[in-house]
């Protein structure tokens, strides 16, 4: 009996162990599933941050569509470190429950060296990049213009002793002071060299004394200071129309196709709501905008393609909240729609000696080539690419001041006949540069 009792006791203990192991395994599996769910895009955008519904749509259409929210906003951290970092946001739980005003800028991003540089390793050699942008005018023919741009992507150590190249800003330690929360007004720029010496530039028009700005808290320049909104970009809808025409999604033979699209964009920008609410309204807008003409198989197909493409573009660039649009989210790569490079490279940020941060387009890209359909073509400089530029061309404000110097006969030696204008045909009438209003420059 004693032996029997002992045998029963052992059997019960073994069953208890099995049950405990099962519960432990189930809890562990459940915990893993819950953790994965908590780090999913669906949880981030639909549970925590439903207040801005357009970001998930933009993210799916961007180049980082396969990168999860937490990989950028938290960084690619070890699990235990990530769990700890999530606790930093506990104070936002009540706001999530009670409701809060829609933010238009991330205020708690980790240092980009803990996220972006997990994939984009800065030490890798970057070659120059070629970009070809196709744009269409708002005339009856939607005339095409092609811009061909060679971007100097590489940074100082890779390029040359002059430290030219866009990624020079990442290789160097650059700090700044902004006067607004979206960093569009840069009042101070501080560059720290490898020798530890610093050079400080102050915006002459900042309206604040140098001493006050030098004491202000500074931010380290990082990837998103130029590649802002790269995780969920809101593009200029007019550019999306150009892409649709270039790809054939919109038939350019439709009379005034680009002009019709631009008019629709303006009208749609006055309407706000969810995609389900906006879809029927956009259908009506598009139907009313199409030209009234005799219908045949060709015109019907043109109208159908235009309607389909424009509905996609309008829904893609629509917003639920009044007062919020693609212009609310600056994209500072370049300087077409937002100040971008010109926030610092405007010739107005000067050091104590009065020397300015160089306002020179060719620091970051070669002079653009422009081909206009049915028109004249801009020409490149005839200068030998291995020749050294004149000393005047290295002056900090050369791009701003050069028109006053172009009367010098020596200019013709390199650039040919000097014909001012914006219609192409000569070096000094390049429509990619002239006859346009650049943000913050005028």
CORTA-V195245 format. One record per pair of residues at least 4 apart in sequence whose ideal C-beta (glycine too) atoms are under 8 Angstrom apart, sorted by the first residue. I is the first residue (numbers start at 1). J is the second residue. If there is no record, write none. Layout:
i={I;I}
j={J;J}
This chain:
i={1;2;3;4;5;6;7;8;9;10;11;12;13;14;15;16;17;18;19;20;21;22;23;24;25;26;27;28;29;30;31;32;33;34;35;35;36;37;37;38;38;39;39;39;39;39;40;40;41;41;41;41;41;42;42;43;43;44;44;44;44;44;45;45;45;45;45;45;46;46;48;48;49;51;51;51;51;51;52;52;53;53;53;54;54;54;54;54;54;55;55;56;56;57;57;58;58;58;58;58;58;59;59;59;59;59;60;61;61;62;62;62;62;63;64;64;64;67;67;67;67;69;69;70;70;71;71;71;71;72;72;72;72;73;73;73;73;73;74;74;74;74;74;75;75;75;75;75;75;76;76;76;77;77;77;77;78;79;80;81;82;83;84;85;88;89;89;92;93;94;95;95;96;102;102;103;104;104;104;104;105;105;109;109;110;110;111;111;111;112;112;112;112;112;113;113;114;116;116;116;116;117;117;117;120;122;122;122;122;125;125;126;126;126;126;126;126;127;127;128;128;128;128;128;129;129;129;130;130;130;130;131;131;131;131;131;132;132;132;132;133;133;133;133;134;134;134;134;134;134;134;134;135;135;135;135;135;136;136;136;136;136;136;136;136;136;136;137;137;137;137;137;138;138;138;138;138;139;139;139;140;140;140;141;142;142;142;142;142;142;143;143;143;143;144;144;144;145;145;145;145;145;146;146;147;147;147;147;148;148;148;148;149;149;149;149;150;150;151;151;151;152;152;152;152;152;152;152;152;153;153;153;154;154;154;154;154;155;155;155;155;155;155;155;155;155;156;156;156;156;156;156;156;157;158;159;159;159;159;160;163;163;164;164;164;165;165;166;166;167;168;169;169;169;169;170;170;170;172;172;172;173;173;173;174;174;174;174;174;174;175;175;175;175;175;175;175;176;176;176;176;176;176;176;176;176;176;177;177;177;177;177;177;177;177;178;178;178;178;178;178;178;179;179;179;179;179;180;180;182;183;183;183;183;184;184;184;184;185;185;185;186;186;186;186;187;187;187;187;187;188;188;188;188;188;188;188;188;188;189;189;189;189;189;190;190;190;190;190;191;191;191;191;192;192;192;193;193;193;199;200;200;200;200;201;201;201;201;201;201;202;202;202;202;202;202;203;203;204;204;204;205;206;208;208;209;210;210;211;212;221;223;223;224;224;225;226;226;226;226;227;227;228;228;228;228;228;229;229;229;229;229;230;233;233;234;234;234;234;234;234;235;235;235;235;235;236;236;236;236;237;237;237;237;237;237;237;238;238;238;238;239;240;240;240;240;241;241;241;241;241;241;241;241;242;242;243;243;244;244;244;244;245;245;245;245;245;249;249;249;250;250;250;250;250;250;250;251;251;251;251;251;252;253;253;254;254;254;254;254;255;256;256;257;257;258;259;260;260;260;260;260;261;261;261;261;262;263;263;264;264;264;264;264;264;265;265;265;265;266;267;267;267;268;268;268;268;268;268;269;271;271;271;272;272;272;272;272;272;273;273;273;273;273;274;274;275;275;275;277;278;278;278;278;279;279;279;280;281;282;282;282;282;282;282;283;283;283;284;285;285;286;286;286;286;286;286;287;290;290;290;293;294;295;295;295;296;297;298;299;300;301;302;303;304;305;306;307;308;309;310;311;312;313;314;317;317;319;319;320;323;324;327;330;330;331;331;331;332;332;332;332;332;333;334;334;335;335;335;335;335;335;336;336;336;337;338;339;339;339;339;340;341;341;342;342;342;342;342;343;344;344;345;345;345;345;345;346;346;346;346;347;347;347;347;347;347;347;348;349;349;350;350;350;350;351;351;355;356;356;357;358;358;359;359;359;359;359;360;360;360;361;361;361;361;362;362;367;367;367;367;368;368;368;368;369;369;370;370;370;370;370;370;371;371;372;372;372;372;375;375;376;376;376;377;377;378;378;378;378;378;378;378;378;379;379;379;379;380;381;381;381;382;382;382;383;383;383;383;389;389;390;391;392;392;393;394;395;397;398;401;402;403;405;406;406;406;406;407;407;411;411;412;412;412;415;415;416;416;417;418;418;418;419;419;419;419;420;420;420;421;421;421;421;421;421;422;422;422;422;422;422;423;423;424;424;424;425;428;429;430;431;431;437;437;438}
j={5;6;7;8;9;10;11;12;13;14;15;16;17;18;19;20;21;22;23;24;25;26;27;28;29;30;31;32;33;34;35;36;37;38;39;79;40;42;43;43;86;43;44;68;70;82;44;68;45;56;59;68;69;46;47;47;48;48;49;69;70;73;49;50;53;55;56;69;50;56;92;96;55;99;100;101;102;103;102;103;57;274;320;58;232;234;318;319;320;59;232;60;232;61;316;62;229;232;233;234;316;64;65;69;231;232;65;65;316;230;231;232;233;230;72;230;231;71;72;119;231;73;231;74;82;75;76;115;118;109;115;116;231;106;108;109;110;115;82;85;86;110;115;82;85;110;114;115;118;114;115;118;81;82;85;114;82;83;84;85;86;87;88;110;108;93;108;96;97;98;99;100;100;321;324;107;182;324;328;329;181;182;115;224;114;115;115;220;222;116;117;222;223;224;117;222;118;120;222;223;224;121;122;223;223;155;167;170;171;154;158;153;154;155;158;165;167;153;154;150;151;152;153;154;150;151;153;148;149;150;151;147;148;149;150;151;146;147;148;149;146;147;149;242;144;145;146;147;242;243;245;246;144;145;147;239;242;142;143;144;145;241;242;245;252;257;258;141;142;143;145;258;142;256;258;259;262;143;256;259;255;256;259;252;245;252;256;257;258;259;372;373;374;375;252;372;373;370;371;372;373;431;370;371;368;369;370;432;368;369;370;371;365;366;368;369;365;366;166;364;365;159;164;165;166;363;364;365;366;165;166;167;158;159;165;166;167;159;163;165;166;167;168;169;170;171;160;163;164;165;168;171;172;171;165;163;164;165;168;164;168;172;168;363;364;363;364;226;364;171;172;174;221;225;226;221;222;223;191;192;193;191;192;220;189;190;191;192;220;221;189;190;192;218;219;220;221;183;186;188;189;190;218;219;221;225;344;186;187;188;213;216;217;218;219;182;183;184;185;186;187;219;185;186;187;206;208;184;185;330;219;225;228;343;330;338;339;343;203;206;343;203;343;344;349;202;203;206;208;213;200;201;202;203;206;213;214;216;218;200;201;344;349;357;198;199;200;201;218;198;199;200;201;196;197;198;197;198;199;351;210;214;351;352;344;349;350;351;356;357;206;210;213;349;350;351;348;349;348;349;350;348;213;212;213;213;214;352;215;216;225;227;230;228;230;332;332;333;340;341;332;333;329;330;331;332;333;233;234;329;330;331;333;329;331;317;325;326;328;329;331;239;240;317;326;331;240;326;336;337;241;265;313;314;316;317;326;242;261;262;265;243;244;313;316;317;245;250;258;261;262;265;310;313;246;258;247;249;249;250;309;313;249;250;252;257;258;305;308;309;254;257;261;305;306;309;310;257;301;302;305;306;257;257;302;260;291;302;303;306;291;260;291;261;306;262;263;264;289;290;291;306;265;306;310;313;266;267;289;268;285;286;289;310;314;269;313;314;317;270;271;285;289;278;282;285;314;317;318;325;278;281;318;318;319;320;321;322;324;277;278;281;318;320;278;320;279;315;318;281;282;314;315;318;283;311;315;284;285;286;310;311;314;315;318;287;307;311;288;289;314;290;306;307;310;311;314;307;303;306;307;299;299;299;300;303;300;301;302;303;304;305;306;307;308;309;310;311;312;313;314;315;316;317;318;325;326;324;325;324;328;328;337;338;339;337;338;340;338;339;340;341;343;340;340;341;339;340;341;342;438;439;340;438;439;439;439;343;346;439;440;439;345;364;346;438;439;440;441;440;349;357;357;358;359;360;363;357;359;440;441;356;357;359;396;397;399;400;356;356;357;354;355;356;357;355;356;396;396;397;396;363;396;396;397;398;399;400;396;398;399;365;367;399;433;366;367;380;381;430;433;378;430;432;433;378;380;377;378;424;430;431;432;377;378;376;377;424;431;423;424;423;424;425;424;425;424;425;426;427;429;430;431;432;416;425;426;427;427;414;415;427;414;415;416;387;389;414;415;393;394;410;395;398;405;398;398;401;401;402;405;406;420;411;411;418;420;428;411;418;415;418;416;417;418;427;428;426;427;426;426;427;428;425;426;428;429;428;429;434;425;426;428;429;434;435;429;430;431;434;435;436;429;431;429;430;431;429;434;434;434;435;436;441;442;442}
